[in-house]
Amino acid sequence: MFNIFKKKGKEVIHKTSTILSDLIPGQKAFIRNLSEDCQGVERQRLMDMGFVPGSLVEVEVSSPFHDPTAYRIKGGLIALRKIQASKINISPA
């Protein structure tokens, strides 16, 4: 969308596993799992929105300070704060 919202630097995931908050707009990944510290209502809410293992997620747009960020998943557009996105483990698409 706007280049001013993109993080500068490397845009390729080099690790085999990382967290959702590390991605930049335009990148895609598969959900691996939710971290152990994501429990209760928060875990259920994320899973209800589609953040379940095997789902493809794409970063659509990031706010000026990268919090929140909008993610496209299962046909919907969901905005998550960085602290929430850091609880979602991903694998490169």
Contacts in CASP RR format, 6 or more apart in sequence:
PFRMAT RR
TARGET T0000
AUTHOR 0000-0000-0000
METHOD contacts of the structure
MODEL  1
MFNIFKKKGKEVIHKTSTILSDLIPGQKAFIRNLSEDCQGVERQRLMDMG
FVPGSLVEVEVSSPFHDPTAYRIKGGLIALRKIQASKINISPA
1 25 0 8 1.000
1 60 0 8 1.000
1 61 0 8 1.000
2 61 0 8 1.000
4 64 0 8 1.000
5 25 0 8 1.000
5 61 0 8 1.000
5 62 0 8 1.000
5 63 0 8 1.000
5 64 0 8 1.000
6 24 0 8 1.000
6 25 0 8 1.000
6 62 0 8 1.000
7 24 0 8 1.000
7 62 0 8 1.000
7 66 0 8 1.000
11 24 0 8 1.000
11 27 0 8 1.000
13 22 0 8 1.000
13 23 0 8 1.000
13 27 0 8 1.000
13 29 0 8 1.000
13 92 0 8 1.000
16 91 0 8 1.000
16 92 0 8 1.000
17 32 0 8 1.000
17 89 0 8 1.000
17 90 0 8 1.000
17 91 0 8 1.000
18 29 0 8 1.000
18 89 0 8 1.000
18 90 0 8 1.000
19 85 0 8 1.000
19 86 0 8 1.000
19 87 0 8 1.000
19 88 0 8 1.000
19 89 0 8 1.000
19 90 0 8 1.000
20 29 0 8 1.000
20 31 0 8 1.000
20 57 0 8 1.000
20 71 0 8 1.000
20 80 0 8 1.000
20 85 0 8 1.000
20 86 0 8 1.000
20 88 0 8 1.000
20 89 0 8 1.000
20 90 0 8 1.000
21 69 0 8 1.000
21 82 0 8 1.000
21 85 0 8 1.000
21 86 0 8 1.000
21 88 0 8 1.000
23 29 0 8 1.000
23 59 0 8 1.000
23 90 0 8 1.000
24 59 0 8 1.000
24 62 0 8 1.000
25 59 0 8 1.000
25 60 0 8 1.000
25 61 0 8 1.000
25 62 0 8 1.000
26 58 0 8 1.000
26 59 0 8 1.000
26 60 0 8 1.000
27 58 0 8 1.000
27 59 0 8 1.000
28 56 0 8 1.000
28 57 0 8 1.000
28 58 0 8 1.000
28 59 0 8 1.000
28 93 0 8 1.000
29 56 0 8 1.000
29 57 0 8 1.000
29 90 0 8 1.000
29 91 0 8 1.000
29 92 0 8 1.000
29 93 0 8 1.000
30 54 0 8 1.000
30 55 0 8 1.000
30 56 0 8 1.000
30 57 0 8 1.000
30 90 0 8 1.000
30 91 0 8 1.000
30 92 0 8 1.000
30 93 0 8 1.000
31 51 0 8 1.000
31 52 0 8 1.000
31 53 0 8 1.000
31 54 0 8 1.000
31 55 0 8 1.000
31 57 0 8 1.000
31 88 0 8 1.000
31 89 0 8 1.000
31 90 0 8 1.000
32 53 0 8 1.000
32 54 0 8 1.000
32 89 0 8 1.000
32 90 0 8 1.000
32 91 0 8 1.000
33 53 0 8 1.000
33 89 0 8 1.000
34 43 0 8 1.000
34 46 0 8 1.000
34 47 0 8 1.000
34 51 0 8 1.000
34 87 0 8 1.000
34 88 0 8 1.000
34 89 0 8 1.000
35 86 0 8 1.000
35 87 0 8 1.000
35 88 0 8 1.000
35 89 0 8 1.000
37 87 0 8 1.000
38 46 0 8 1.000
38 87 0 8 1.000
38 88 0 8 1.000
42 84 0 8 1.000
42 87 0 8 1.000
46 84 0 8 1.000
46 87 0 8 1.000
46 88 0 8 1.000
49 73 0 8 1.000
49 78 0 8 1.000
50 73 0 8 1.000
50 74 0 8 1.000
51 57 0 8 1.000
51 73 0 8 1.000
51 88 0 8 1.000
55 73 0 8 1.000
55 74 0 8 1.000
56 73 0 8 1.000
56 93 0 8 1.000
57 71 0 8 1.000
57 72 0 8 1.000
57 73 0 8 1.000
57 90 0 8 1.000
58 71 0 8 1.000
58 72 0 8 1.000
58 73 0 8 1.000
59 69 0 8 1.000
59 70 0 8 1.000
59 71 0 8 1.000
59 72 0 8 1.000
60 70 0 8 1.000
60 71 0 8 1.000
60 72 0 8 1.000
60 77 0 8 1.000
61 69 0 8 1.000
61 70 0 8 1.000
62 69 0 8 1.000
62 70 0 8 1.000
63 69 0 8 1.000
66 82 0 8 1.000
67 81 0 8 1.000
67 82 0 8 1.000
68 79 0 8 1.000
68 80 0 8 1.000
68 81 0 8 1.000
68 82 0 8 1.000
69 79 0 8 1.000
69 80 0 8 1.000
69 82 0 8 1.000
69 85 0 8 1.000
70 77 0 8 1.000
70 78 0 8 1.000
70 79 0 8 1.000
71 77 0 8 1.000
71 78 0 8 1.000
71 79 0 8 1.000
71 80 0 8 1.000
71 85 0 8 1.000
72 78 0 8 1.000
END
